[in-house]
Amino acid sequence: MTAAPKNAYEKLKERFEKIINMENALGILSKDAELFMPKNSNGDRTRQMVALAEVAHALIKAPEVEQWLDEAEKNKNALSAEDRRNLHLMRREWVNRTALSEELVAEIARVELEGRDIHVALRKTGDWAKIKDWYAHAFDIKRAVGLAKKDKLGVASVYEALLDDFSPDLSESSVAQNFEMLEKMLPTLIGEAAKRKKSLPDPIPLTGPFPSEQQAELCRRLVTALGFDFAKGRLDLVDGGASCGGSSGDVRFTTNCSNEASFIKAVYSAIHEGGHALYEQNTPEKWRYQLAGKAMGMALHESQSRIMQVQACQTKEFFQFLEKLAREVFNRPDDPALSAENLERLVNKAEPSLIRIAADEVTYPAHIILRCKLEKALIEGTLAIDDLPKAWNDGMTKLLGITPTDAAQGCMQDVHWPTGAIGYFPAYTLGDMGAAQFFAAACKDKPEIKSEIANGNFTPLREWLRDNVHSKGSLLTTDELFTAATGEPLNAKYYLDHLSERYLGKPRADNTLLKKPDGPVKNPTAR
Amino acid sequence: MTAAPKNAYEKLKERFEKIINMENALGILSKDAELFMPKNSNGDRTRQMVALAEVAHALIKAPEVEQWLDEAEKNKNALSAEDRRNLHLMRREWVNRTALSEELVAEIARVELEGRDIHVALRKTGDWAKIKDWYAHAFDIKRAVGLAKKDKLGVASVYEALLDDFSPDLSESSVAQNFEMLEKMLPTLIGEAAKRKKSLPDPIPLTGPFPSEQQAELCRRLVTALGFDFAKGRLDLVDGGASCGGSSGDVRFTTNCSNEASFIKAVYSAIHEGGHALYEQNTPEKWRYQLAGKAMGMALHESQSRIMQVQACQTKEFFQFLEKLAREVFNRPDDPALSAENLERLVNKAEPSLIRIAADEVTYPAHIILRCKLEKALIEGTLAIDDLPKAWNDGMTKLLGITPTDAAQGCMQDVHWPTGAIGYFPAYTLGDMGAAQFFAAACKDKPEIKSEIANGNFTPLREWLRDNVHSKGSLLTTDELFTAATGEPLNAKYYLDHLSERYLGKPRADNTLLKKPDGPVKNPTAR
């Protein structure tokens, strides 16, 4: 029996499946390097990973791929809608891989690697004079990247081309429109929330030790309740930052249980990464090894971590479940600090602070909005590097009412810019917006979601997410996905509603200060 | 500054480095699959590994490689001796990868995979009638492989082409000559050793439990003493068989400590795999990512595991060290079973048995010699599959004086033939021969080797092995390596001397029964 000759699209599918399998292998090798690799084996591992990345890159850049793309696009009317979407994603990936010169690709890699070392070396002392040329270089390189990609991707601006790298399918104008709405409302909300917080009794502080092993057990029981399938993934402990990686059929995520004085961070890191992990585990089986089956970009991914962390697991109902589990696992039936009410007060903070990664959910978006405005201005050349520290401090004062006293607490705190991750920040707040919008829609569709969480039953929420988000992979555009799942494109109003309810204790409709603007954002993610 | 254009040999080096890095990645992925992978993630992993193997294969088969080989060989006089050897190994690898049709390659893979399942399903009941057609098929396929490779590799026979796959550089005639010598002497030696064993007092049996964790600690301390560098490798515990893999810069080996009734198997598996691991860790840095820097084939590798396991760690001196460690780790200062003399009696057995993997070092070669003769005859067609069980049983009776009562205890016991691993068995005994020869030479060069082992100091032995074997990688032929290290090519007499000394308690020279044949084997590994 001889198989029929493959057409161009079938050849592309075969090629991309190979590439995705190689990227999945890289995901496992990378996690092994983090968790299991002996300390002096980095040389071997780096070579392996570079070899795999180079070979995967060559498999896309090979001349036959462009021919197949051209031919498949000519005949795309014969394809199903899903296959057409898959073909579109192949073309986009090809453009992303071929738009840049080899020199620029090499320089991006260098900025990423060396930038991390430079950041680590200079951040603590906040030595801006020493680092600013490196910042300028990183922005120059990324401006060149955006310029090279803009027309080929058919996006509206250089900055949008950079956004696209992390969160495809999101237009700069929709981001700007939503962020403007937030920027208008946030300062009032932050002020009101901080005031209200002060009027409430202080929480009882936790008294450790909470042994690491018991924290790990608590984390495992929580993510099992969320629905993580341990037969197709692992949760490991790390001393550093938590993360999620591996491959969709073998998801590896981590948390850090080393601080025995408190289990809060361990638990919320596990839930956050568990949200990422659930998304990966539930991408569509049928498209598992094609681009259409992959999770969408960073913004969607962040919406799935934050919907678990913030929307589901900072509710009154969740704290009832957490109280029960924590009392059991730590064997503290009478510790008053472990009451649901006290845990809620410990976790749900609303207090301006200078450092993004320590910020609570009310003040976090202000950090992001500031960074987004500044990086856009730096890319567009309307802000000079020399003026960054002042612009940063002015922005913090305006948005959060507090002012850094040095660059370590200010514009040098994040690793993103010195490593060239410009256009990444918006994903965090877009993720929070998406999480609020999805959660509102899910609770409308399944009113039992919150009350079931009190019993540790996440099934209604998980099934809603699986059906409306996870199982869509990349088969829909961001717009299509939000509209199908929630009735409208991404819209910041749900996030404002949520913050008002949780931190001011009333629906936004009852709160004159936070009432405007309303109405749908016009066609916000289309381009 | 523009680099000079690369010549053909430099291009080959670049290509093979990429392929070796991909194979190293496969080594890590394979170990991760064994040790850390969730139980239902096999689908993802298999796809990753198949993709990497296919891509690596394509990188060798690409037409430019043959052109580069031709061109580099034309100009090989400009290369150093080491580079010429490296080029020779590239050509051999290329021949091995390109000699077979895609259909044959696919059928080999199928025999390997399905053969394992068939073996597991039918071995226990010893249902020869059901499995014999599969055996015939496996031998047919491998005969076709040998035929396809014989002339291209320039070897003397079809069987030699199969040998070459596992232990390159060994001629069939040298193997036959050495095995003949063993075959002539072994039955007498086995009989004498068993007789002498019976005249000695029985060892005191171990009384467990020896907790798994303490066994693991003992294994770690032992392989640390051997010189394994834990900063560039790991020792993990498994429930199944021990093994060694990973990459040279990140060696992953395992042992099984699950039987708490005895620590003997755990310890000797760790030492055996530790010997493999030491070889990998000490291959030449300069050639690390080229074929010339890789460990030689299975026979040499086995010599390095067996020199540790059998030659170094079954000596009186080692048992002194083992007594000290075991008493400490298990906290049994007075257990009479842990005395050096008793441990030696427990470990150094010499008793004919039917199953190869349970055989001691005296009887083991008889198992191998039988298999080697039979597989050669099956490949050459001088033995029919239907006659295999009888030929097996006759051989066992002649060599070991015992006769299997069914095929489960006879010709169906091993996984090798049903999975197509034909030509593999000789490596075990060639390894034992090599180990004895290397150890004799090492002790002659450094007379302190044995006495230092009593103190747990393996440095003299390790340094001799590093200088004379490990650091040579594949830079020398087997002949050259043995001659440089020991003064002559591989010769079974050292193994016979060793067995006579250890199991008959006297040098072979004093033992009229075991005195002949003497003298060097003529040009035994050349071809």
Interface residues (C-beta under 8 A of the other chain):
Chain A: E17 K18 N21 M22 N24 A25 I28 L29 D32 F36 M37 P38 K39 N40 S41 G43 D44 R45 R47 Q48 M49 V50 A51 L52 E54 V55 L59 D229 F230 A231 K232 G233 R234 S247 S248 G249 D250 Y289
Chain B: E17 K18 N21 M22 N24 A25 I28 L29 D32 F36 M37 P38 K39 N40 S41 G43 D44 R45 R47 Q48 M49 V50 A51 L52 E54 V55 L59 D229 F230 A231 K232 G233 R234 S247 S248 G249 D250 Y289
